[in-house]
Amino acid sequence: MPSQLTTSQHAHVLVSALPYIQKYTGKVVVVKYGGNAMINPELKKAVMTDIVLLALIGVRIVLVHGGGPEITDTLKALGKESKFINGLRYTDAETAEVVQMVLAGKINKDLVSLISQCGGKALGFCGLDAGMIKCKKLEGSVDLGYVGDIVSVDPTPLANAIYNRYIPVVATVGTDENGQVYNINADTAAAEIAAALGAENLIELTDIRGLMRDVNDPDSLIHEVKLSEVQALVDGGIISGGMIPKVKSCVSALENGVKKAVMIDGRIQHSILIEMFSDEGIGTLFTR
């Protein structure tokens, strides 16, 4: 039987969480899930447990996932090398088929199943369902192939799932008006979905503590970034490579009405709960 101290501590944790539960109950929170937290089984279970707990206390959780490492492994097994440009995967026709197969097929359904095992109810979606995510080819100085630039998001399928107390799990592929399938950066898709749903919060899970001034210095975490400071951080090389689309997604979410955007370390067990249920939070907070 647990000691009285342990019982009291548990009670104190619950009481301390009450203001945060009240703040988020009935609100939409979009979680972008990817990186190491998708590979490590313990972390994967912890993330899904957090998601289920939040749903059970009335938070309207939407899980938007990537799957870069698994896509890379599948391409490698097919004898195809992955190529990245400014943090985005170059996607030729063959890669686009693999992306759709891995994201919308295997990973999406694995996550739906895991949520069920944790006691939750989930429905799997991808941007092709009901034409939910419409895209066009992403234009830029470098051709990225079939990488999509989101034109519009119809949140109706997700809103219907939330209303019926399901957790939507979204794979980030979309289609243009001619039916061409595009690979969409999961960070970008999460921001657009958060904006379309009028989310309270966008949480980006990353493989580092947040935005770092020096990736080799664990004490160089930038706790808060104002939108007006982002360009200077890009120009100074602080924001570069794969961090560019993550930061851009946070900026886009805030500019389109999402109230809060935060980048946190997905390698920490229950990092989502730590972020949402404490004043200090963890990671890097982006503010207007």
Number of C-alpha atoms within 10 A of each C-alpha: 4 6 8 9 9 10 11 11 12 12 12 11 11 12 12 13 15 11 12 14 18 13 13 19 16 15 17 22 27 27 24 26 24 22 21 19 22 24 13 12 11 12 19 22 20 20 25 22 19 20 24 21 17 20 22 16 13 16 23 26 26 29 21 26 28 28 23 19 14 18 20 19 14 19 17 12 10 10 9 13 12 16 12 12 12 13 15 17 21 19 23 15 12 11 23 20 14 20 28 21 15 20 24 24 16 13 20 24 19 13 22 21 16 17 23 15 13 16 13 20 20 23 19 23 23 23 24 20 14 11 18 21 26 22 26 20 21 17 12 7 5 10 13 19 18 22 25 27 22 21 14 15 20 16 17 13 15 22 18 12 19 20 11 10 18 20 25 25 26 28 30 29 29 29 25 19 10 7 12 14 25 32 31 29 23 25 28 21 27 31 31 24 24 31 24 19 22 19 23 20 24 28 25 29 30 22 15 19 23 25 26 20 17 13 14 8 9 11 11 14 18 15 18 15 18 11 16 11 11 17 12 11 14 14 10 11 12 18 21 16 14 14 19 16 19 26 25 15 23 27 23 19 27 21 14 14 15 25 18 19 27 25 26 24 24 27 21 17 17 19 21 23 16 16 18 20 19 13 9 10 17 20 25 21 20 22 17 12
